[in-house]
Amino acid sequence: MGSPDIAGRGTSYLLRLTVTGKTSTAELFAMCDWPEPGDCWPEGVAPVSIVVGVRYSGGMVVAEAFPFAIVVP
């Protein structure tokens, strides 16, 4: 495992995520109540999430989840 990227002292940082689909998502059932109650994803969609965290000097950590969907034909 390599070293994590470090943003330095800037106020923003660009994160790139590459997802490679190997199998079709067409067979997936519809799914509801993720990540929040009432959120629904249709058939053929793979809901996923990435969580990004920031540690500030002094030890405070702030994290946020970013849910999104993947469809592989």
C-alpha positions as a printed NumPy array, in Angstrom:
array([[  0.   ,   0.   ,   0.   ],
       [  1.389,   3.388,  -0.981],
       [  1.478,   6.665,   0.853],
       [ -1.731,   8.726,   0.985],
       [ -1.986,  11.933,  -1.012],
       [ -1.534,  15.052,   1.062],
       [ -3.348,  18.26 ,   0.111],
       [ -0.988,  20.573,   1.934],
       [ -2.234,  23.925,   3.177],
       [ -4.662,  24.683,   0.341],
       [ -8.41 ,  25.028,   0.759],
       [ -9.338,  22.426,  -1.862],
       [ -8.057,  19.223,  -3.4  ],
       [ -9.183,  17.338,  -6.482],
       [ -9.857,  13.637,  -5.972],
       [-10.181,  11.338,  -8.981],
       [-11.784,   7.926,  -8.677],
       [-11.732,   5.391, -11.507],
       [-14.246,   2.545, -11.399],
       [-13.944,  -0.334, -13.865],
       [-17.039,  -2.481, -14.367],
       [-16.384,  -6.15 , -15.066],
       [-19.921,  -7.56 , -14.909],
       [-23.266,  -6.11 , -15.993],
       [-25.444,  -4.575, -13.288],
       [-28.622,  -5.385, -15.28 ],
       [-29.545,  -8.289, -12.95 ],
       [-29.538,  -6.197,  -9.762],
       [-32.827,  -5.675,  -7.918],
       [-34.164,  -2.248,  -6.996],
       [-32.996,  -1.073,  -3.571],
       [-34.479,   1.436,  -1.12 ],
       [-33.53 ,   3.138,   2.141],
       [-29.814,   3.513,   1.451],
       [-27.97 ,   5.655,   2.31 ],
       [-30.961,   7.444,   3.857],
       [-34.523,   6.307,   4.521],
       [-36.651,   7.02 ,   1.454],
       [-33.731,   6.987,  -1.01 ],
       [-34.444,   4.44 ,  -3.746],
       [-32.263,   3.084,  -6.552],
       [-33.873,   1.429,  -9.619],
       [-33.2  ,  -2.064, -10.975],
       [-29.884,  -2.432, -12.769],
       [-28.112,   0.178, -10.648],
       [-25.296,  -0.497,  -8.174],
       [-25.367,   2.133,  -5.409],
       [-21.933,   2.818,  -3.931],
       [-20.386,   5.413,  -1.669],
       [-16.994,   6.954,  -1.107],
       [-16.161,   8.533,   2.233],
       [-13.665,  11.383,   2.33 ],
       [-12.115,  12.601,   5.545],
       [ -9.979,  15.589,   6.469],
       [ -7.795,  15.842,   9.537],
       [ -7.038,  19.396,  10.659],
       [ -4.126,  20.46 ,  12.807],
       [ -5.145,  19.955,  16.408],
       [ -6.653,  16.571,  15.607],
       [-10.179,  17.512,  14.47 ],
       [-11.46 ,  15.116,  11.786],
       [-14.348,  15.875,   9.431],
       [-15.722,  13.179,   7.102],
       [-18.482,  13.146,   4.509],
       [-19.991,  10.339,   2.441],
       [-20.755,  10.805,  -1.257],
       [-23.24 ,   8.199,  -2.541],
       [-23.53 ,   7.664,  -6.29 ],
       [-24.678,   5.014,  -8.731],
       [-22.856,   2.752, -11.179],
       [-24.498,   1.19 , -14.207],
       [-22.595,  -1.367, -16.279],
       [-24.474,  -2.386, -19.463]])
